[in-house]
């Protein structure tokens, strides 16, 4: 792991309708803009390996999502439309006309709907480990119990790390990737009350977005599933891809829910191949 990968990256807080959002910007200044939005319980630094791979060719923008990292705490219910509008405010502040939006989980769901809300601001989109479906009963019960528990704490309790390992890691990571398993303890840095609001908003409160995704036109979209993703299984992710006209769908073998961090080589290769297939570089 490169220890100084953030060297040369600028960092700023940008005012949005969802409060101050922390943004890191680096890479090639005159390159096309690649915006990376993380999973719930992660911040923009989860994209280290994507940054290192694409910084030579792209202006890479790493987002700390609402309530996470150095962004303002989250203390209300929000939805993907709110996130889409906040992203436009971020793009405006950075002077970016169009971006390639890359997201994992929460970010992947946003990558799906953003081109429908703001088609003129999306050059292309990549959604990883994501869904457009309503939460299942089991998912709602699990997330409701976790959010209620977290809301009682001022500091992230150790149980959150166990929950993150169970949610993020598949059997291959558990057996062969101790560095990734240790990385999942990053969740202990979070504000538990903010995470509770995000769980209620993005997981428990999410809508069925398939009809909205079916309105997307002329924006290339890549959807990536993890074979071992226990949160959003392959068939659920495939259904999301099927709702987007002309989208590309890929499955990463032996990969769990946080694919961008667990299997960066696979994710980077798929994103690079997708970009190379576009009529004009995104």
N, C-alpha and C positions, 0 to 999 in steps of 0.2 A: 504494500500500500504506500502510495506517495504521501509523505507527511506535509509537504508544502504546496499541495495542489491549489489552494486558495490564493497563492501568491499572485498578485496582479489583478485579482478580482475586486471590483468596487462593490460597496454595500450601502444601501440607503433605505430609509423608510418612506413609503409613498402613501399619501392620503387617499383613501378610497371610501366608498359607501359602507364598507365592512371594517372601517378603522384603518390604522396604519399597518401596511403590509410590508414586511421586510423582503428586499429583493437583492440578490447578488448577480452582478453582471460581469462577464469576462469573455475571453475568446477573441475571435477575429472581429475587429470593430466594424469593418465594412462587409462582413458576411451576413447571410440571411439569418433572421432571428429565430432561435429555437428556445421556446419557453418550456420549462420543466416544472410540473405541479406534482407534489408528492402524495403519498398515501396518508391516510389518517394516522396520527401518532408519530409521524415523521416530519422533518423539515427539509429545506432545499438541499442540505448536504447529503441526503441519501442518493443524490444524482452524481456523486463524485466520478464514477467510472464512465458515465455518459459525457460529463463535462470534459474529462481528459481525452476522450475519443473524438468528440465533435468540435472542441474549441479551436483546432487549427483551421476549420472551414466555416464555422458558424459563430455568430454572436450569441452566446449561451446565457440565458436568463433563468436563474434558479429562484423559485418562489417559496417563502415560508407561508403556508396556507393560514387562513384566519384561525387565531387561537393557538398557533404552533410556532416553535422557534422564537424569533425575536419580533414577530408580529404581535399586534394588540391581542389581549385576551378576548375570547369569545364568550358572550353572555346572553345570547339570544338564538332563536331558531333561524337558520338560513337555508337556502336551497341552491341548486345548481344554476338557476337563472341569476341569483345574487352573485354567485362566484363568476359567472360569465361577464356580468356588468362590471364587477371589480377588476377583472382582467383587462377589459377595455380601458379602464381608467389607468391601469399600470402601463399598458402599451402607449397610451397618449402621453403619459409623463416621461416615458423613455424615447418618445419620438419614433415609435415603431408603427408602421402602417399595417403590415401583415406578418403573421408569425406561423411557424410550425409549432403546434402545441403537442407536447408529449406528457402523458400522465400515467401514473400507476394507481390503481384502485380509485380513491376519491378523484385523483387527477385524471384517471382513465375515463371515469364517468363524465367528467367535465370536458375532456377531449372529444367525447361523443356528441354532447349537446352544443358545445360552443359554436360549431359551424352552422347550426340551425338558428341560433339566436343572433349571431353576428357573422354571417357568411363572408362579408367583405373584409373581415379582419383575419380570416383563417386561410393561409396558403395551403395547409395540409394539417392532418391530425393523426396522432398515434395514441390509441388507448390500450393500456396493458392491465390485465387482471381486473376487468371491469364488467359492469352489468347495466342493463337498462330495465331490469325487472323489479317488481315490488319485492320487499323482503319476505322471506319465508317465515312461517310461524316460529320455527326454531331459531332463526336468526333474530327475529324481533324479541323473543324472550331472552336470548343470550345478551343481546346488545342493551336491552332495557335493564337487565340485572346489573350489567357492568357499569352502565352510565349512572344508575342510582348509587352504586357503591362508590364510584369515583367522586361523585358530587359531594360526598360526605367528608372528603379529605382536602387538606390544604397542600399536601405534598404527595406526589405519586406513590402509592403503596406498592410494595414488592410484588403483590399478586398481579399487578398490571404487566410485569415482565413475563410472568407465566402465561397470561392470556395472549400476549403478543407472540410468544414462541409458538403457541398452539395455532394461532391464526395465520401467521406469516410463513412458517416453515413446514415443508413437506418431509416425508421420510428420507429422501435423498439428502437434503440439507442436514437433517438431524444426524444422519449416519456418517456424512463425509465432509461437512463444511463447518467446522467449529468456529471459524472467524465470523461467518454470517450469524451463527447462533449467538455468539457474544454480542454482535452488533445489534441484535433485536432489543437488547437491554437499553438502547438509546431511548426507548419510550419512557424510562424513569425520569428523564429530564423535563417532561411535559408538565403543564399546569393541568391537574386532574379535572378541575371544573370546566376548563375550556374543552378538554377531550370529551367530557360528558355531554356538553352542548353539541359538539360535532357528531358524536354518535347518534344523538337524537335527531339531528338535522340530516346527515348524509346517509346513515344506514337505516335507522328506524323510520324516518320520515320521507324517504325517497319515493318518487313517483314512478309509474310505468312510463318510460320515455320512448317506446318503440315507434309510436305514431309520429312523434317529433323527429326522430332519427330518419324516418322515411321521407321527410321533406328536404333532406340535404341533397344539393345538386352542385356539381362542378367543384367540389372540395374533396381531394383524395384523402381517404381514411384507411389506416392500417389498424386492425384489432389483433392483439396478441393474448393468447390464453396460456396458462401454466398447467401442464398435465396433472400436477399434484396440488393444484390450488383447491383447498378445502372450503374457502369462502365463496368463490364464484367458480363453480366447476365448468369444464370445457363446454358442455352443452348450453349453459347459460350465456357464456361469453359468445359462443357461436350465434345464438339467437340475436344478440345485439348486433353483431356484424351483418347478419342476414337482413336486418332492418335498414341498413345503409346501402343505398344503390351504388354498385360498383366498388364496394369496399374490398380490401384484401384481408384475409384471415389466416393467422398462423398459430401453431401450437408448439410451445417449447417443452420438450421431453424432460422428465426428471426435475421439474421446476415448480415451486410453490407460488404463494400469493404475492410476494414482494420481488417479482422477477427482475426488475431493473437493478436491484442490489444483490440478489442471490446469484443470478446468472447474467451478469452484464455482457459477457462475450456473446451470448445468444441474442440478447435484446439489441445490442449495438449492431450485430450483423444483420438482423431483420430490418432495423430502422435504416441502415445504410443501403441495403438492397432496395427498400421501398423508395427512398429518395432518388436513387439512381434510375428507378423505373419511371419517374415523373417526367412529363414533357419538358418542363423547365425546373431547374434545381430549386427546392424549397429552402 
